[in-house]
Amino acid sequence: MLRRDNVWKLGLLHTGSNSVRCLEIRTKMTLLSAHDDFVLRTLGALQGCWARLVYTAQLRDENGRYLHWGLDRVYGTEKAQATMQQAHREVFRQVLRKKMEDLAREEGGASPVAAVTAESCLMPPGTSRAAQLHFSAVFFALARLRNAKNRVA
């Protein structure tokens, strides 16, 4: 089966004194750090930093541990935890730095976001008080904008 990381290569099959040309399938491995793998492959598949924030936050269980079987399997649980927590903090900062207009557009187009009712669920562990207050204001403003759009529609 030809997969995304497999490539065709023309090879030679040596049988004693004879050589026969044949096609081989070789696996092309792209070596990435756990962080790059998660950010580029997993989060990179999502549109916008708001969707990435919601997705990353939803990877946490009730004990605050991140659950991603692929990262756990490839990099080990400890490295996967550290990677997802770091990515969660990074995407959280991106949301706080983004223009409100852009966030409203992103948030309005992402269906799972409307289901999030508590902004504290979206904050990474160890968020400073100032960042919590900033995010609460952003979350409140987005909720007001969403309600205003719903009334108009």
Protein Blocks (a to p, Z undefined) as FASTA:
>chain_A
ZZfkbccddddddehjaccdddddddddddddfklmmmmmmmmmpgcjklmmmmmmmmpc
fkopacdfklmmmnojklmmmmmmmmmmmmmmmmmmpcfklmmmmmmmmmklmmpmbfkl
mpcghiafklmmmmmmmmmmmmmmmmmmmmmZZ
